[in-house]
């Protein structure tokens, strides 16, 4: 009986175990099936989608911002490179400008040295002069030639630059006329020319107004003879500026005193006011003042007188250089004298009031 009771207990226990295991399995299957059939609420899905879309938008916005920043950086880099190139170009230009300035400073320094050298140079002249010294290099006027004629205007207008002062001086004595400022300058110019004559040159000097005459005891002098130059300078000091200006008679006289002249130097202040008696001049009926029969003469008539004098009396193939002093009321003179001198290969200058 005891053995049978033990066998029943075992079977019962086995059945309990199997029942419990089967129940657990069934419970697990029920739970799994329940979870499989459960659904996520639709509003939560919508919210999740909205959140996802928002995140995507933020990502796109961030990407656009990053792209914009990258573009800005690229532009800034390009601008910096352009600025670097521009700065380099400016440096090159600055260096070139600095070098050009240094070159100009050097040129100015050379000119200053030349001015100082010319101002301090003392020429070995037969005549001592007060004034600017060797300014011929700055003016472009050099006294040259082997047969030189000097034609000096000693008319009344050579006393002053202003016409009213010229008229006032006409009524003064010869001594007072000789001390007039413009005439004093004229005499210095004449002596300046004498002092710069080449040593191997021959010179003849003629003074003219309404008439003309050669200066000195003889018509031609040697420039290398100091005493001869002093004689001519003394003759210049004796001249008195008066009467009208007959350029034709002056040219005719200098051509006679030195027929083989190579260079002519004329010191005057304007166009002529008088002419020689000739049929060609008489044909200009509107210019009755040619021969001193009128108190005034027009600029047109003075120009006609000048052209007639140059055409009929100027020496041929002679380099003519003209020193034109200022005179009020004669605007055509510079052009006329410049054209004449240019045709002969010479020059015309109107020097500064401080020269010589």
C-alpha positions as CSV (number, residue, x, y, z in Angstrom):
1,X,0.0,0.0,0.0
2,X,2.9,2.3,0.9
3,X,4.5,1.8,-2.7
4,X,1.3,2.7,-4.5
5,X,0.8,5.8,-2.4
6,X,4.3,7.1,-3.4
7,X,3.6,6.5,-7.1
8,X,0.4,8.5,-6.9
9,X,2.2,11.4,-5.3
10,X,4.8,11.5,-8.0
11,X,2.2,11.6,-10.8
12,X,0.4,14.3,-9.1
13,X,3.5,16.4,-8.7
14,X,4.4,15.9,-12.3
15,X,0.9,17.0,-13.4
16,X,1.2,20.1,-11.3
17,X,4.5,21.0,-12.8
18,X,3.2,20.5,-16.3
19,X,0.1,22.5,-15.6
20,X,2.1,25.4,-14.2
21,X,4.5,25.4,-17.2
22,X,1.6,25.2,-19.7
23,X,-0.1,28.0,-18.0
24,X,3.0,30.2,-18.1
25,X,3.4,29.6,-21.8
26,X,-0.2,30.4,-22.4
27,X,0.2,33.6,-20.4
28,X,3.2,34.7,-22.4
29,X,1.4,34.1,-25.7
30,X,-1.6,36.1,-24.5
31,X,0.7,39.0,-23.5
32,X,2.6,38.9,-26.8
33,X,-0.6,38.8,-28.8
34,X,-2.0,41.7,-26.8
35,X,1.1,43.9,-27.4
36,X,1.0,43.0,-31.2
37,X,-2.5,44.1,-31.6
38,X,-2.1,47.4,-29.6
39,X,-1.8,50.7,-31.9
40,X,0.2,54.0,-31.4
41,X,-2.2,56.9,-31.1
42,X,-2.5,58.9,-34.4
43,X,-2.0,62.3,-32.7
44,X,1.3,61.2,-31.4
45,X,2.4,60.1,-34.9
46,X,1.4,63.6,-36.3
47,X,3.4,65.3,-33.5
48,X,6.4,63.1,-34.3
49,X,6.1,63.9,-38.0
50,X,5.8,67.6,-37.2
51,X,8.9,67.4,-35.0
52,X,10.7,65.6,-37.7
53,X,9.7,68.2,-40.3
54,X,10.8,71.0,-37.9
55,X,14.1,69.3,-37.4
56,X,14.5,69.0,-41.1
57,X,13.7,72.7,-41.6
58,X,16.2,73.6,-39.0
59,X,18.8,71.4,-40.7
60,X,18.1,73.1,-44.0
61,X,18.3,76.6,-42.4
62,X,21.5,75.7,-40.8
63,X,22.9,74.4,-44.1
64,X,21.8,77.7,-45.8
65,X,23.4,79.7,-43.1
66,X,26.6,77.7,-43.4
67,X,26.6,78.2,-47.2
68,X,26.1,82.0,-46.7
69,X,28.9,82.1,-44.2
70,X,31.1,80.1,-46.6
71,X,30.2,82.6,-49.4
72,X,31.0,85.5,-47.2
73,X,34.3,84.0,-46.2
74,X,35.1,83.4,-49.9
75,X,34.2,86.9,-50.8
76,X,36.3,88.3,-47.9
77,X,39.2,86.1,-49.0
78,X,38.9,87.4,-52.6
79,X,38.6,91.0,-51.3
80,X,41.7,90.5,-49.2
81,X,43.6,89.1,-52.1
82,X,42.5,92.0,-54.3
83,X,43.6,94.4,-51.5
84,X,46.9,92.7,-51.3
85,X,47.4,93.1,-55.1
86,X,46.3,96.7,-54.9
87,X,48.6,97.4,-52.0
88,X,51.5,95.9,-54.0
89,X,50.7,98.0,-57.0
90,X,50.5,101.1,-54.8
91,X,53.9,100.2,-53.4
92,X,55.3,99.9,-56.9
93,X,53.8,103.3,-57.9
94,X,55.0,104.9,-54.6
95,X,58.5,103.6,-55.3
96,X,58.4,105.0,-58.9
97,X,57.0,108.3,-57.7
98,X,59.8,108.5,-55.0
99,X,62.4,107.7,-57.6
100,X,61.0,110.3,-60.0
101,X,61.0,112.9,-57.2
102,X,64.6,112.1,-56.4
103,X,65.5,112.5,-60.0
104,X,63.8,115.9,-60.1
105,X,65.5,116.9,-56.9
106,X,68.8,115.9,-58.5
107,X,68.0,118.0,-61.6
108,X,67.1,121.0,-59.5
109,X,70.3,120.6,-57.5
110,X,72.3,120.5,-60.8
111,X,70.5,123.6,-62.0
112,X,71.2,125.4,-58.7
113,X,74.8,124.4,-59.0
114,X,74.9,125.8,-62.5
115,X,73.3,129.0,-61.4
116,X,75.7,129.4,-58.5
117,X,78.6,128.6,-60.8
118,X,77.4,131.1,-63.4
119,X,76.7,133.8,-60.8
120,X,80.1,133.4,-59.2
121,X,82.1,133.1,-62.4
122,X,84.1,136.2,-63.2
123,X,84.9,136.6,-66.9
124,X,88.2,137.9,-68.0
125,X,86.6,140.9,-69.7
126,X,88.3,144.0,-71.1
127,X,85.4,146.0,-69.6
128,X,84.3,145.8,-65.9
129,X,80.5,145.6,-65.6
130,X,78.1,145.6,-62.6
131,X,75.2,143.2,-62.9
132,X,74.3,139.6,-63.3
133,X,77.5,138.4,-64.8
134,X,77.5,135.4,-67.2
135,X,73.7,135.1,-67.7
136,X,74.1,134.4,-71.4
137,X,73.9,130.7,-70.7
138,X,70.4,131.1,-69.1
139,X,69.2,133.6,-71.7
140,X,70.4,131.5,-74.7
141,X,72.2,134.6,-76.0
142,X,75.9,134.2,-76.8
143,X,78.1,136.8,-78.5
144,X,79.8,134.9,-81.3
145,X,81.2,135.4,-84.8
146,X,84.3,136.8,-86.4
147,X,82.8,139.9,-87.9
148,X,80.3,141.4,-85.5
149,X,78.1,144.4,-85.9
150,X,76.4,146.1,-82.9
151,X,73.5,148.3,-83.7
152,X,72.4,150.5,-80.8
153,X,69.0,152.4,-80.8
154,X,69.5,155.8,-79.2
155,X,66.0,157.2,-79.9
156,X,64.0,159.2,-77.3
157,X,61.9,156.1,-76.4
158,X,65.0,154.4,-75.0
159,X,64.8,156.6,-71.9
160,X,61.7,155.0,-70.3
161,X,59.3,152.1,-70.6
162,X,56.2,154.3,-70.0
163,X,55.1,156.7,-72.8
164,X,54.2,159.5,-70.4
165,X,57.7,159.3,-68.9
166,X,59.2,159.3,-72.4
167,X,57.4,162.5,-73.2
168,X,58.4,164.1,-70.0
169,X,62.1,163.2,-70.5
170,X,62.0,164.7,-74.0
171,X,61.7,168.1,-72.5
172,X,64.7,167.7,-70.2
173,X,68.3,168.4,-70.8
174,X,70.8,166.1,-72.5
175,X,72.4,165.3,-69.1
176,X,69.1,164.3,-67.6
177,X,68.2,162.2,-70.6
178,X,71.5,160.3,-70.2
179,X,70.6,159.4,-66.6
180,X,67.1,158.0,-67.5
181,X,66.7,154.4,-66.1
182,X,66.1,152.6,-69.4
183,X,69.0,154.4,-71.1
184,X,71.3,153.4,-68.3
185,X,70.3,149.8,-68.8
186,X,70.8,150.2,-72.6
187,X,74.4,151.3,-72.0
188,X,75.0,148.4,-69.7
189,X,73.8,146.0,-72.4
190,X,76.0,147.6,-75.0
191,X,79.0,147.2,-72.7
192,X,77.9,143.6,-71.9
193,X,78.1,142.8,-75.6
194,X,81.5,144.4,-75.9
195,X,82.8,142.5,-72.9
196,X,81.7,139.1,-74.3
197,X,83.2,139.5,-77.8
198,X,85.4,136.6,-78.9
199,X,89.1,137.4,-78.8
200,X,89.6,136.8,-82.6
201,X,86.5,138.9,-83.5
202,X,86.3,142.3,-85.3
203,X,83.6,144.6,-84.3
204,X,81.8,147.7,-85.6
205,X,79.3,149.7,-83.4
206,X,76.7,152.0,-84.9
207,X,74.2,154.2,-82.9
208,X,71.0,155.4,-84.6
209,X,67.9,157.4,-84.1
210,X,66.7,159.7,-86.9
211,X,70.4,159.6,-88.1
212,X,73.1,157.0,-87.7
213,X,76.9,157.1,-87.0
214,X,79.6,154.6,-86.2
215,X,81.3,154.9,-82.8
216,X,85.0,155.5,-82.3
217,X,87.7,157.0,-84.4
218,X,87.6,154.1,-86.9
219,X,84.8,151.9,-88.2
220,X,86.2,148.5,-87.2
221,X,88.1,147.4,-84.0
222,X,89.8,144.2,-82.8
223,X,88.1,142.7,-79.8
224,X,91.3,141.5,-78.3
225,X,92.6,145.1,-77.9
226,X,91.5,146.2,-74.4
227,X,92.1,149.9,-75.2
228,X,89.9,149.7,-78.3
229,X,87.0,148.2,-76.2
230,X,87.4,151.0,-73.7
231,X,87.2,153.6,-76.4
232,X,83.9,152.1,-77.7
233,X,82.5,152.0,-74.1
234,X,83.4,155.6,-73.6
235,X,81.6,156.5,-76.9
236,X,78.5,154.7,-75.6
237,X,78.6,156.9,-72.5
238,X,78.6,160.0,-74.6
239,X,75.4,159.2,-76.4
240,X,72.2,161.1,-75.7
241,X,68.9,159.4,-76.4
242,X,66.7,161.6,-78.5
243,X,64.6,162.0,-81.7
244,X,62.7,159.2,-83.6
245,X,63.7,155.7,-84.7
246,X,64.9,155.2,-88.3
247,X,65.8,151.5,-88.4
248,X,66.5,151.6,-92.1
249,X,69.3,154.2,-91.8
250,X,70.8,152.2,-88.9
251,X,70.9,149.0,-91.0
252,X,72.4,150.8,-94.0
253,X,75.1,152.4,-91.9
254,X,76.2,149.2,-90.2
255,X,76.3,147.4,-93.5
256,X,78.6,150.1,-94.9
257,X,81.0,150.1,-92.0
258,X,81.2,146.3,-92.0
259,X,80.2,144.9,-95.4
260,X,81.5,141.4,-94.6
261,X,79.6,141.1,-91.3
262,X,78.7,137.6,-90.1
263,X,76.7,138.4,-87.0
264,X,74.5,141.4,-86.1
265,X,73.3,142.4,-82.6
266,X,70.5,144.9,-82.4
267,X,69.5,146.6,-79.2
268,X,66.2,148.4,-79.5
269,X,62.7,148.8,-77.8
270,X,60.2,148.7,-80.7
271,X,59.3,149.2,-84.3
272,X,60.6,152.2,-86.2
273,X,58.8,155.5,-86.3
274,X,60.7,157.1,-89.2
275,X,61.7,156.1,-92.7
276,X,63.9,157.2,-95.6
277,X,62.5,159.3,-98.4
278,X,61.6,156.8,-101.1
279,X,58.9,156.3,-103.7
280,X,58.0,152.9,-102.2
281,X,57.2,154.5,-98.9
282,X,55.4,157.4,-100.4
283,X,52.9,155.0,-101.9
284,X,51.4,154.3,-98.5
285,X,49.1,157.3,-98.5
286,X,47.5,156.6,-95.1
287,X,51.0,156.7,-93.4
288,X,51.9,160.3,-93.9
289,X,54.0,160.2,-90.7
290,X,56.8,158.1,-92.2
291,X,59.0,161.1,-92.7
292,X,58.4,163.0,-89.4
293,X,55.6,165.2,-90.8
294,X,53.2,164.1,-88.0
295,X,53.4,164.0,-84.3
296,X,52.1,160.4,-84.0
297,X,52.2,157.2,-86.0
298,X,49.9,154.2,-85.9
299,X,51.0,150.7,-85.1
300,X,50.1,149.6,-88.6
301,X,52.4,152.2,-90.1
302,X,55.2,151.3,-87.8
303,X,55.0,147.7,-88.9
304,X,55.1,148.8,-92.5
305,X,58.2,150.8,-91.8
306,X,59.8,147.8,-90.1
307,X,59.0,145.5,-93.0
308,X,60.3,148.0,-95.5
309,X,63.6,148.5,-93.6
310,X,64.3,144.8,-93.2
311,X,63.5,144.1,-96.8
312,X,65.6,146.9,-98.3
313,X,68.4,147.4,-95.7
314,X,68.9,144.3,-93.6
315,X,72.3,142.5,-94.4
316,X,71.9,139.2,-96.2
317,X,73.0,135.9,-94.8
318,X,73.9,137.5,-91.5
319,X,72.7,135.9,-88.2
320,X,70.7,138.7,-86.5
321,X,70.2,138.6,-82.7
322,X,67.9,141.2,-81.1
323,X,67.7,142.4,-77.6
324,X,64.2,144.0,-77.3
325,X,63.6,146.2,-74.3
326,X,60.1,146.9,-73.1
327,X,58.0,149.9,-74.4
328,X,54.4,150.7,-73.7
329,X,52.0,150.7,-76.7
330,X,54.0,148.6,-79.2
331,X,52.4,145.1,-79.1
332,X,53.5,144.0,-82.6
333,X,57.2,144.5,-82.0
334,X,58.0,141.2,-80.3
335,X,56.4,139.1,-83.1
336,X,58.0,141.1,-85.9
337,X,61.5,141.0,-84.4
338,X,61.2,137.3,-83.5
339,X,60.3,136.4,-87.1
340,X,63.2,138.4,-88.5
341,X,65.7,136.9,-86.1
342,X,64.4,133.4,-86.7
343,X,64.7,133.7,-90.5
344,X,68.4,134.5,-90.0
345,X,69.1,131.8,-87.5
346,X,69.4,134.2,-84.6
347,X,67.3,134.8,-81.6
348,X,65.2,137.6,-80.1
349,X,65.1,138.0,-76.3
350,X,63.3,140.3,-73.9
351,X,65.4,139.9,-70.8
352,X,64.4,140.5,-67.2
353,X,64.6,144.0,-65.8
354,X,67.6,143.0,-63.6
355,X,69.7,142.0,-66.6
356,X,72.6,142.6,-67.2
